[in-house]
């Protein structure tokens, strides 16, 4: 109940107190009885006004409580409404991160394959050089002391006697 309504009720109770039925009969006894009746009417009116005021206060408190509850519910609904787009954005970011991770993994795999191909090419080139060197050594024959050639590594060869050397550069390869 609003404050002006409560004030109107208090004013009505005050008016009820002012308007008293006239005392019946004449004399001091009748006046005393009337005064006692007026006092009990005043008490009854005051009690009625007090009861109405309590009811009005309780109604005001209930209305305020309902308003606070409605406000909390609206705030919760607003929060949920704001949460949904944020959850979607978070999911999008997670998916983007997963895509980036997959892309990084694919790039690492591609790099590993490229490195393996490079190493295979280097090994094939080294094998071709070694085969060419072996062919050249066969063409040259044994060392001047009739020893066979053995590979030392790095394109260098030494005869098994240990006194003669040949390199890929010496063979013209």
GULUM-791308 format. One line per field, with one value per atom (N, C-alpha, C): residue in one letter; x, y negated, z; residue number from 1; atom name. Coordinates in nm, 4 decimals. Atoms other than C-alpha are relative to their C-alpha. Example, Ala and Ser with C-alpha at 12.3 -4.5 7.8 and 13.67 -1.06 7.14 Angstrom:
BEGIN
residu: c(A,A,A,S,S,S);
c1: c(0.0890,1.2300,0.0900,-0.0820,1.3670,-0.0770);
c2: c(0.1190,0.4500,-0.1200,0.1190,0.1060,-0.1090);
c3: c(0.0000,0.7800,0.0000,-0.0060,0.7140,0.0730);
num: c(1,1,1,2,2,2);
atome: c(N,CA,C,N,CA,C);
REM end
This chain:
BEGIN
residu: c(X,X,X,X,X,X,X,X,X,X,X,X,X,X,X,X,X,X,X,X,X,X,X,X,X,X,X,X,X,X,X,X,X,X,X,X,X,X,X,X,X,X,X,X,X,X,X,X,X,X,X,X,X,X,X,X,X,X,X,X,X,X,X,X,X,X,X,X,X,X,X,X,X,X,X,X,X,X,X,X,X,X,X,X,X,X,X,X,X,X,X,X,X,X,X,X,X,X,X,X,X,X,X,X,X,X,X,X,X,X,X,X,X,X,X,X,X,X,X,X,X,X,X,X,X,X,X,X,X,X,X,X,X,X,X,X,X,X,X,X,X,X,X,X,X,X,X,X,X,X,X,X,X,X,X,X,X,X,X,X,X,X,X,X,X,X,X,X,X,X,X,X,X,X,X,X,X,X,X,X,X,X,X,X,X,X,X,X,X,X,X,X,X,X,X,X,X,X,X,X,X,X,X,X,X,X,X,X,X,X,X,X,X,X,X,X,X,X,X,X,X,X,X,X,X,X,X,X,X,X,X,X,X,X,X,X,X,X,X,X,X,X,X,X,X,X,X,X,X,X,X,X,X,X,X,X,X,X,X,X,X,X,X,X,X,X,X,X,X,X,X,X,X,X,X,X,X,X,X,X,X,X,X,X,X,X,X,X,X,X,X,X,X,X,X,X,X,X,X,X,X,X,X,X,X,X,X,X,X,X,X,X,X,X,X,X,X,X,X,X,X,X,X,X,X,X,X,X,X,X,X,X,X,X,X,X,X,X,X,X,X,X,X,X,X,X,X,X,X,X,X,X,X,X,X,X,X,X,X,X,X,X,X,X,X,X,X,X,X,X,X,X,X,X,X,X,X,X,X,X,X,X,X,X,X,X,X,X,X,X,X,X,X,X,X,X,X,X,X,X,X,X,X,X,X,X,X,X,X,X,X,X,X,X,X,X,X,X,X,X,X,X,X,X,X,X,X,X,X,X,X,X,X,X,X,X,X,X,X,X,X,X,X,X,X,X,X,X,X,X,X,X,X,X,X,X,X,X,X,X,X,X,X,X,X,X,X,X,X,X,X,X,X,X,X,X,X,X,X,X,X,X,X,X,X,X,X,X,X,X,X,X,X,X,X,X,X,X,X,X,X,X,X,X,X,X,X,X,X,X,X,X,X,X,X,X,X,X,X);
c1: c(0.0857,0.0000,0.0904,-0.0827,0.1325,-0.0146,-0.0019,0.2136,-0.1216,0.1183,-0.0715,-0.1247,0.1170,-0.3252,0.0031,-0.0133,-0.1923,-0.0329,0.0294,-0.2118,-0.1501,0.1454,-0.5720,-0.0724,0.0644,-0.6579,0.0160,-0.0213,-0.5054,-0.0934,0.0885,-0.7047,-0.1441,0.1358,-1.0256,-0.0193,0.0098,-0.9534,-0.0119,0.0076,-0.8996,-0.1390,0.1353,-1.2324,-0.1011,0.0919,-1.4044,0.0055,-0.0134,-1.2704,-0.0736,0.0644,-1.4087,-0.1526,0.1458,-1.7561,-0.0433,0.0447,-1.9169,-0.1516,0.1464,-2.2747,-0.0336,0.0377,-2.4541,-0.0384,0.0316,-2.4983,-0.1496,0.1422,-2.8372,-0.0338,0.0419,-3.0189,0.0633,-0.0558,-2.9346,0.0565,-0.0549,-2.7455,0.1456,-0.1419,-2.3993,0.0285,-0.0210,-2.4403,0.0007,0.0062,-2.5389,0.1256,-0.1216,-2.2461,0.1207,-0.1130,-2.0048,-0.0050,0.0138,-2.1458,0.0373,-0.0320,-2.1203,0.1501,-0.1445,-1.7631,0.0708,-0.0597,-1.6813,-0.0216,0.0287,-1.8504,0.0852,-0.0821,-1.6645,0.1434,-0.1368,-1.3378,0.0162,-0.0116,-1.4116,-0.0114,0.0077,-1.5102,0.1325,-0.1315,-1.1844,0.1023,-0.0928,-0.9939,-0.0255,0.0343,-1.1808,0.0455,-0.0414,-1.1148,0.1522,-0.1473,-0.7477,0.0502,-0.0404,-0.7215,-0.0251,0.0327,-0.8953,0.1023,-0.0996,-0.6607,0.1362,-0.1281,-0.3617,0.0036,0.0091,-0.4787,0.0116,-0.0061,-0.5308,0.1413,-0.1367,-0.1880,0.0938,-0.0828,-0.0275,-0.0240,0.0329,-0.2138,0.0641,-0.0592,-0.0997,0.1521,-0.1452,0.2598,0.0384,-0.0276,0.2483,-0.0163,0.0208,0.1066,0.1148,-0.1141,0.3813,0.1257,-0.1178,0.6474,-0.0085,0.0169,0.5031,0.0226,-0.0177,0.4917,0.1472,-0.1428,0.8514,0.0791,-0.0670,0.9613,-0.0226,0.0308,0.7844,0.0760,-0.0738,0.9458,0.1481,-0.1413,1.2930,0.0196,-0.0080,1.2286,-0.0082,0.0147,1.1126,0.1256,-0.1226,1.4191,0.1148,-0.1051,1.6517,-0.0210,0.0288,1.4775,0.0339,-0.0319,1.5122,0.1508,-0.1465,1.8811,0.0589,-0.0475,1.9322,-0.0285,0.0341,1.7515,0.0925,-0.0925,1.9646,0.1395,-0.1326,2.2804,0.0041,0.0036,2.1734,-0.0004,0.0039,2.0978,0.1387,-0.1356,2.4466,0.0958,-0.0884,2.6025,-0.0010,0.0114,2.4755,0.0963,-0.0960,2.6729,0.1448,-0.1368,2.9808,0.0377,-0.0273,2.9507,0.0248,-0.0209,2.9167,0.1374,-0.1315,3.2236,0.1124,-0.0999,3.4185,0.0130,-0.0037,3.3233,0.0696,-0.0669,3.4310,0.1504,-0.1431,3.7646,0.0654,-0.0548,3.8134,0.0148,-0.0084,3.7368,0.1138,-0.1091,3.9758,0.1346,-0.1246,4.2442,0.0280,-0.0175,4.1851,0.0461,-0.0419,4.2158,0.1456,-0.1399,4.5393,0.0929,-0.0813,4.6719,0.0143,-0.0046,4.5805,0.0892,-0.0838,4.7440,0.1477,-0.1391,5.0595,0.0517,-0.0402,5.0663,0.0249,-0.0183,5.0233,0.1281,-0.1229,5.3011,0.1237,-0.1128,5.5312,0.0183,-0.0078,5.4474,0.0586,-0.0539,5.5151,0.1490,-0.1414,5.8464,0.0803,-0.0695,5.9413,0.0129,-0.0048,5.8530,0.1015,-0.0972,6.0530,0.1422,-0.1337,6.3504,0.0404,-0.0291,6.3267,0.0325,-0.0273,6.3129,0.1381,-0.1329,6.6175,0.1111,-0.1007,6.8096,0.0094,-0.0012,6.7066,0.0731,-0.0705,6.8289,0.1501,-0.1423,7.1578,0.0615,-0.0513,7.1965,0.0122,-0.0058,7.1174,0.1176,-0.1134,7.3711,0.1322,-0.1231,7.6342,0.0220,-0.0113,7.5623,0.0437,-0.0401,7.5919,0.1476,-0.1421,7.9253,0.0878,-0.0775,8.0460,0.0061,0.0001,7.9411,0.0901,-0.0878,8.1148,0.1456,-0.1382,8.4272,0.0449,-0.0354,8.4209,0.0258,-0.0212,8.3837,0.1335,-0.1271,8.6772,0.1173,-0.1072,8.8864,0.0187,-0.0114,8.8086,0.0699,-0.0626,8.9079,0.1495,-0.1403,9.2329,0.0747,-0.0625,9.2995,0.0564,-0.0584,9.5009,0.1061,-0.1015,9.7506,0.1313,-0.1271,10.1080,0.0676,-0.0593,10.2005,-0.0933,0.0963,9.9075,-0.0913,0.0968,9.6927,-0.1363,0.1350,9.3191,-0.0221,0.0339,9.1648,-0.1108,0.1089,8.9594,-0.0419,0.0599,8.7266,0.0278,-0.0270,8.8350,-0.1162,0.1080,8.5292,0.0365,-0.0231,8.4875,0.0604,-0.0516,8.5786,0.1476,-0.1408,8.9233,0.0112,-0.0269,9.0673,0.1473,-0.1388,9.3827,0.0189,-0.0242,9.5446,0.0185,-0.0091,9.5491,0.1435,-0.1395,9.9277,0.0288,-0.0106,9.8830,0.0879,-0.0915,10.1225,-0.0543,0.0548,9.9012,-0.1389,0.1284,9.6048,-0.0600,0.0724,9.3398,-0.1255,0.1224,9.0560,-0.0928,0.0976,8.7413,0.0476,-0.0498,8.9008,0.1111,-0.1089,9.2069,-0.0569,0.0607,8.9738,-0.0809,0.0749,8.8023,-0.1512,0.1438,8.4644,-0.0528);
c2: c(0.1161,0.0000,-0.1224,0.1185,-0.3418,-0.0900,0.0908,-0.6106,-0.0933,0.0881,-0.8489,0.0766,-0.0788,-0.5694,0.0226,-0.0199,-0.4990,-0.1303,0.1291,-0.8717,-0.0266,0.0193,-0.8790,0.0847,-0.0860,-0.5878,-0.0602,0.0618,-0.7637,-0.1206,0.1160,-1.0757,0.0445,-0.0515,-0.8694,0.0462,-0.0448,-0.7158,-0.1206,0.1204,-1.0644,-0.0618,0.0528,-1.1813,0.0842,-0.0893,-0.8763,-0.0299,0.0313,-0.9767,-0.1306,0.1280,-1.3312,0.0110,-0.0133,-1.2233,0.1054,-0.0915,-1.0710,-0.0094,0.0091,-0.9789,-0.0775,0.0793,-1.2135,0.0911,-0.0776,-1.0951,0.0064,-0.0189,-0.9556,-0.0358,0.0337,-1.0917,-0.1287,0.1235,-1.3843,0.0239,-0.0095,-1.4371,0.0401,-0.0289,-1.3690,0.1463,-0.1424,-0.9936,0.0297,-0.0217,-1.0057,-0.0572,0.0610,-1.2395,0.0873,-0.0867,-1.0083,0.1256,-0.1206,-0.7082,-0.0318,0.0394,-0.8974,-0.0172,0.0193,-0.9920,0.1348,-0.1342,-0.6287,0.0688,-0.0593,-0.5186,-0.0627,0.0699,-0.7807,0.0471,-0.0474,-0.6608,0.1378,-0.1342,-0.3021,-0.0064,0.0176,-0.4215,-0.0531,0.0512,-0.6154,0.1131,-0.1141,-0.3014,0.0942,-0.0904,-0.0912,-0.0596,0.0658,-0.3452,0.0020,-0.0024,-0.3633,0.1395,-0.1380,0.0165,0.0329,-0.0234,0.0288,-0.0703,0.0740,-0.2375,0.0680,-0.0689,-0.0532,0.1296,-0.1254,0.2758,-0.0304,0.0382,0.1039,-0.0432,0.0440,-0.0526,0.1210,-0.1215,0.2881,0.0741,-0.0661,0.4367,-0.0758,0.0822,0.1480,0.0190,-0.0207,0.1890,0.1375,-0.1364,0.5663,0.0086,0.0000,0.5098,-0.0720,0.0724,0.2513,0.0870,-0.0867,0.4953,0.1140,-0.1095,0.7779,-0.0512,0.0571,0.5520,-0.0299,0.0295,0.4404,0.1284,-0.1293,0.7999,0.0590,-0.0504,0.9025,-0.0787,0.0828,0.6101,0.0372,-0.0409,0.7103,0.1362,-0.1337,1.0747,-0.0102,0.0189,0.9642,-0.0627,0.0640,0.7423,0.1013,-0.1036,1.0305,0.0981,-0.0921,1.2580,-0.0645,0.0700,0.9963,-0.0109,0.0076,0.9491,0.1347,-0.1343,1.3264,0.0303,-0.0217,1.3408,-0.0811,0.0836,1.0518,0.0615,-0.0636,1.2287,0.1224,-0.1173,1.5486,-0.0423,0.0492,1.3484,-0.0479,0.0443,1.1954,0.1176,-0.1160,1.5334,0.0788,-0.0815,1.7051,-0.0457,0.0407,1.4896,0.0232,-0.0226,1.5167,0.1470,-0.1438,1.8951,0.0350,-0.0256,1.8978,-0.0498,0.0549,1.6738,0.0873,-0.0889,1.8976,0.1274,-0.1210,2.2012,-0.0296,0.0381,2.0173,-0.0112,0.0139,1.9324,0.1358,-0.1352,2.2925,0.0712,-0.0624,2.4111,-0.0610,0.0666,2.1513,0.0482,-0.0494,2.2644,0.1421,-0.1383,2.6261,-0.0010,0.0106,2.5238,-0.0453,0.0453,2.3361,0.1127,-0.1128,2.6387,0.1036,-0.0956,2.8649,-0.0525,0.0616,2.6199,0.0077,-0.0084,2.6084,0.1430,-0.1403,2.9885,0.0384,-0.0292,3.0092,-0.0653,0.0687,2.7514,0.0743,-0.0762,2.9483,0.1307,-0.1253,3.2679,-0.0266,0.0360,3.0968,-0.0283,0.0305,2.9667,0.1282,-0.1278,3.3153,0.0778,-0.0702,3.4611,-0.0672,0.0720,3.1878,0.0290,-0.0307,3.2536,0.1424,-0.1389,3.6262,0.0084,0.0005,3.5575,-0.0589,0.0611,3.3292,0.0974,-0.0977,3.5924,0.1155,-0.1082,3.8597,-0.0434,0.0521,3.6383,-0.0071,0.0064,3.5773,0.1396,-0.1375,3.9491,0.0578,-0.0486,4.0267,-0.0635,0.0673,3.7665,0.0571,-0.0580,3.9054,0.1409,-0.1347,4.2578,-0.0063,0.0152,4.1407,-0.0387,0.0367,3.9731,0.1195,-0.1185,4.2882,0.1024,-0.0943,4.5053,-0.0499,0.0566,4.2664,0.0155,-0.0151,4.2725,0.1454,-0.1423,4.6556,0.0375,-0.0278,4.6682,-0.0571,0.0619,4.4270,0.0796,-0.0795,4.6344,0.1314,-0.1227,4.9496,-0.0286,0.0385,4.7674,-0.0250,0.0270,4.6507,0.1280,-0.1239,4.9968,-0.0159,0.0021,5.0722,-0.1092,0.1033,4.8371,0.0464,-0.0388,4.8338,0.1197,-0.1132,5.0941,0.1216,-0.1088,5.3174,0.0279,-0.0151,5.2594,-0.0566,0.0511,5.2058,-0.1301,0.1281,4.8726,0.0200,-0.0012,4.8229,-0.1441,0.1322,4.5331,-0.0485,0.0592,4.3039,-0.0898,0.0934,4.0750,-0.1370,0.1377,3.7191,-0.0061,0.0022,3.8127,0.0385,-0.0396,3.9487,0.1524,-0.1440,4.2933,0.0219,-0.0352,4.4682,0.1454,-0.1390,4.7819,0.0821,-0.0858,5.0800,0.0102,0.0027,5.0491,-0.1204,0.1173,4.7079,-0.1095,0.1028,4.5116,-0.0829,0.0753,4.3907,-0.0537,0.0667,4.1486,-0.0495,0.0558,4.0366,-0.0687,0.0701,3.7880,-0.0122,0.0155,3.7233,-0.1114,0.1092,3.3981,0.0501,-0.0554,3.5930,0.0835,-0.0848,3.8251,-0.0833,0.0869,3.5269,0.0113,-0.0123,3.5907,-0.1154);
c3: c(0.0000,0.0000,0.0000,0.0120,-0.0864,0.1213,-0.1150,0.1614,0.0015,-0.0060,0.0595,0.0461,-0.0417,0.1100,0.1509,-0.1444,0.4592,0.0735,-0.0618,0.5411,-0.0045,0.0116,0.4163,0.1036,-0.1006,0.6444,0.1399,-0.1306,0.9434,0.0189,-0.0080,0.8634,0.0229,-0.0183,0.8382,0.1440,-0.1394,1.1806,0.0922,-0.0819,1.3241,-0.0099,0.0193,1.1768,0.0765,-0.0718,1.3240,0.1489,-0.1421,1.6630,0.0329,-0.0253,1.6319,-0.0016,0.0112,1.5300,0.1006,-0.1039,1.8377,0.0074,-0.0144,1.8814,0.1260,-0.1189,2.1251,0.1152,-0.1203,2.4805,0.0187,-0.0230,2.5560,0.1446,-0.1371,2.8565,0.0450,-0.0497,3.0718,0.1372,-0.1322,3.3850,-0.0035,-0.0147,3.5147,-0.0275,0.0223,3.5040,-0.1483,0.1439,3.1413,-0.0647,0.0547,3.0691,0.0255,-0.0332,3.2468,-0.0841,0.0819,3.0645,-0.1443,0.1373,2.7386,-0.0151,0.0067,2.8172,-0.0015,0.0003,2.8970,-0.1327,0.1303,2.5746,-0.1082,0.0988,2.3788,0.0099,-0.0186,2.5296,-0.0612,0.0570,2.4324,-0.1517,0.1449,2.0835,-0.0529,0.0399,2.0665,-0.0026,-0.0050,2.1718,-0.1171,0.1102,1.9154,-0.1323,0.1238,1.6422,-0.0126,0.0019,1.7395,-0.0324,0.0274,1.7370,-0.1470,0.1407,1.3993,-0.0895,0.0780,1.2636,0.0085,-0.0184,1.4103,-0.0825,0.0763,1.2548,-0.1496,0.1408,0.9187,-0.0385,0.0268,0.9466,-0.0120,0.0071,1.0170,-0.1303,0.1269,0.7199,-0.1165,0.1060,0.5028,-0.0029,-0.0074,0.6255,-0.0523,0.0470,0.5623,-0.1512,0.1448,0.2137,-0.0701,0.0572,0.1442,0.0005,-0.0104,0.2662,-0.1009,0.0967,0.0530,-0.1419,0.1335,-0.2524,-0.0264,0.0156,-0.1944,-0.0192,0.0131,-0.1506,-0.1389,0.1338,-0.4721,-0.1056,0.0953,-0.6547,-0.0013,-0.0073,-0.5299,-0.0663,0.0594,-0.6312,-0.1527,0.1443,-0.9769,-0.0594,0.0483,-1.0114,-0.0063,0.0006,-0.9156,-0.1139,0.1100,-1.1633,-0.1338,0.1241,-1.4357,-0.0185,0.0079,-1.3539,-0.0385,0.0348,-1.3716,-0.1468,0.1409,-1.7065,-0.0905,0.0772,-1.8341,-0.0037,-0.0064,-1.7182,-0.0906,0.0881,-1.8953,-0.1463,0.1371,-2.2089,-0.0443,0.0326,-2.1966,-0.0060,-0.0068,-2.1231,-0.1305,0.1212,-2.4395,-0.1101,0.1030,-2.6881,0.0428,-0.0483,-2.4689,-0.0116,0.0150,-2.4652,-0.1472,0.1433,-2.8457,-0.0432,0.0356,-2.8788,0.0544,-0.0592,-2.6423,-0.0826,0.0830,-2.8516,-0.1323,0.1244,-3.1674,0.0204,-0.0282,-3.0072,0.0214,-0.0200,-2.8982,-0.1334,0.1314,-3.2500,-0.0811,0.0706,-3.3924,0.0542,-0.0598,-3.1463,-0.0466,0.0476,-3.2475,-0.1460,0.1402,-3.6136,-0.0091,-0.0020,-3.5369,0.0421,-0.0449,-3.3503,-0.1113,0.1106,-3.6426,-0.1115,0.1021,-3.8832,0.0395,-0.0475,-3.6700,-0.0098,0.0097,-3.6559,-0.1454,0.1422,-4.0333,-0.0519,0.0417,-4.0817,0.0507,-0.0553,-3.8508,-0.0767,0.0756,-4.0381,-0.1387,0.1308,-4.3727,0.0090,-0.0183,-4.2414,0.0201,-0.0213,-4.1235,-0.1311,0.1290,-4.4641,-0.0921,0.0833,-4.6403,0.0449,-0.0518,-4.4122,-0.0376,0.0383,-4.4778,-0.1490,0.1440,-4.8531,-0.0277,0.0181,-4.8281,0.0383,-0.0436,-4.6324,-0.0984,0.0980,-4.8825,-0.1266,0.1168,-5.1688,0.0253,-0.0342,-4.9882,0.0027,-0.0049,-4.9238,-0.1402,0.1386,-5.2875,-0.0739,0.0641,-5.4027,0.0514,-0.0558,-5.1642,-0.0553,0.0557,-5.2873,-0.1454,0.1414,-5.6487,-0.0091,-0.0004,-5.5687,0.0357,-0.0410,-5.3921,-0.1131,0.1122,-5.6858,-0.1122,0.1035,-5.9262,0.0409,-0.0484,-5.7077,-0.0108,0.0110,-5.6943,-0.1464,0.1429,-6.0723,-0.0453,0.0372,-6.1119,0.0575,-0.0605,-5.8666,-0.0753,0.0784,-6.0642,-0.1331,0.1254,-6.3791,0.0197,-0.0299,-6.2156,0.0361,-0.0441,-6.0774,0.1399,-0.1332,-5.7666,0.0098,-0.0202,-5.6123,-0.0649,0.0621,-5.7513,0.0690,-0.0710,-5.4839,-0.0061,0.0227,-5.5969,0.1191,-0.1094,-5.2881,-0.0439,0.0273,-5.3008,0.0774,-0.0618,-5.2103,0.1040,-0.0987,-4.8975,0.0274,-0.0195,-4.8191,0.1418,-0.1312,-4.5315,0.0454,-0.0316,-4.5475,-0.0492,0.0448,-4.6634,-0.1386,0.1367,-5.0215,-0.0097,-0.0015,-4.9254,-0.0026,0.0096,-5.0089,0.0271,-0.0306,-4.8948,-0.0426,0.0382,-5.0219,0.1266,-0.1184,-4.7884,0.0511,-0.0432,-4.7775,0.0873,-0.0844,-4.6172,-0.0538,0.0468,-4.8354,-0.1151,0.1119,-5.1207,0.0348,-0.0264,-5.1076,-0.1309,0.1146,-5.3550,0.0545,-0.0411,-5.3226,-0.1194,0.1078,-5.5208,-0.0940,0.0838,-5.6420,-0.0927,0.0806,-5.7618,-0.1146,0.1035,-5.9543,-0.0998,0.0898,-6.1153,0.0187,-0.0265,-5.9531,0.0815);
num: c(1,1,1,2,2,2,3,3,3,4,4,4,5,5,5,6,6,6,7,7,7,8,8,8,9,9,9,10,10,10,11,11,11,12,12,12,13,13,13,14,14,14,15,15,15,16,16,16,17,17,17,18,18,18,19,19,19,20,20,20,21,21,21,22,22,22,23,23,23,24,24,24,25,25,25,26,26,26,27,27,27,28,28,28,29,29,29,30,30,30,31,31,31,32,32,32,33,33,33,34,34,34,35,35,35,36,36,36,37,37,37,38,38,38,39,39,39,40,40,40,41,41,41,42,42,42,43,43,43,44,44,44,45,45,45,46,46,46,47,47,47,48,48,48,49,49,49,50,50,50,51,51,51,52,52,52,53,53,53,54,54,54,55,55,55,56,56,56,57,57,57,58,58,58,59,59,59,60,60,60,61,61,61,62,62,62,63,63,63,64,64,64,65,65,65,66,66,66,67,67,67,68,68,68,69,69,69,70,70,70,71,71,71,72,72,72,73,73,73,74,74,74,75,75,75,76,76,76,77,77,77,78,78,78,79,79,79,80,80,80,81,81,81,82,82,82,83,83,83,84,84,84,85,85,85,86,86,86,87,87,87,88,88,88,89,89,89,90,90,90,91,91,91,92,92,92,93,93,93,94,94,94,95,95,95,96,96,96,97,97,97,98,98,98,99,99,99,100,100,100,101,101,101,102,102,102,103,103,103,104,104,104,105,105,105,106,106,106,107,107,107,108,108,108,109,109,109,110,110,110,111,111,111,112,112,112,113,113,113,114,114,114,115,115,115,116,116,116,117,117,117,118,118,118,119,119,119,120,120,120,121,121,121,122,122,122,123,123,123,124,124,124,125,125,125,126,126,126,127,127,127,128,128,128,129,129,129,130,130,130,131,131,131,132,132,132,133,133,133,134,134,134,135,135,135,136,136,136,137,137,137,138,138,138,139,139,139,140,140,140,141,141,141,142,142,142,143,143,143,144,144,144,145,145,145,146,146,146,147,147,147,148,148,148,149,149,149,150,150,150,151,151,151,152,152,152,153,153,153,154,154,154,155,155,155,156,156,156,157,157,157,158,158,158,159,159,159,160,160,160,161,161,161,162,162,162,163,163,163,164,164,164,165,165,165,166,166,166,167,167,167,168,168,168,169,169,169,170,170,170,171,171,171,172,172,172,173,173,173);
atome: c(N,CA,C,N,CA,C,N,CA,C,N,CA,C,N,CA,C,N,CA,C,N,CA,C,N,CA,C,N,CA,C,N,CA,C,N,CA,C,N,CA,C,N,CA,C,N,CA,C,N,CA,C,N,CA,C,N,CA,C,N,CA,C,N,CA,C,N,CA,C,N,CA,C,N,CA,C,N,CA,C,N,CA,C,N,CA,C,N,CA,C,N,CA,C,N,CA,C,N,CA,C,N,CA,C,N,CA,C,N,CA,C,N,CA,C,N,CA,C,N,CA,C,N,CA,C,N,CA,C,N,CA,C,N,CA,C,N,CA,C,N,CA,C,N,CA,C,N,CA,C,N,CA,C,N,CA,C,N,CA,C,N,CA,C,N,CA,C,N,CA,C,N,CA,C,N,CA,C,N,CA,C,N,CA,C,N,CA,C,N,CA,C,N,CA,C,N,CA,C,N,CA,C,N,CA,C,N,CA,C,N,CA,C,N,CA,C,N,CA,C,N,CA,C,N,CA,C,N,CA,C,N,CA,C,N,CA,C,N,CA,C,N,CA,C,N,CA,C,N,CA,C,N,CA,C,N,CA,C,N,CA,C,N,CA,C,N,CA,C,N,CA,C,N,CA,C,N,CA,C,N,CA,C,N,CA,C,N,CA,C,N,CA,C,N,CA,C,N,CA,C,N,CA,C,N,CA,C,N,CA,C,N,CA,C,N,CA,C,N,CA,C,N,CA,C,N,CA,C,N,CA,C,N,CA,C,N,CA,C,N,CA,C,N,CA,C,N,CA,C,N,CA,C,N,CA,C,N,CA,C,N,CA,C,N,CA,C,N,CA,C,N,CA,C,N,CA,C,N,CA,C,N,CA,C,N,CA,C,N,CA,C,N,CA,C,N,CA,C,N,CA,C,N,CA,C,N,CA,C,N,CA,C,N,CA,C,N,CA,C,N,CA,C,N,CA,C,N,CA,C,N,CA,C,N,CA,C,N,CA,C,N,CA,C,N,CA,C,N,CA,C,N,CA,C,N,CA,C,N,CA,C,N,CA,C,N,CA,C,N,CA,C,N,CA,C,N,CA,C,N,CA,C,N,CA,C,N,CA,C,N,CA,C,N,CA,C,N,CA,C,N,CA,C,N,CA,C,N,CA,C,N,CA,C,N,CA,C,N,CA,C,N,CA,C,N,CA,C,N,CA,C,N,CA,C,N,CA,C,N,CA,C,N,CA,C,N,CA,C,N,CA,C,N,CA,C,N,CA,C,N,CA,C,N,CA,C,N,CA,C,N,CA,C,N,CA,C,N,CA,C,N,CA,C,N,CA,C,N,CA,C,N,CA,C,N,CA,C,N,CA,C,N,CA,C);
REM end
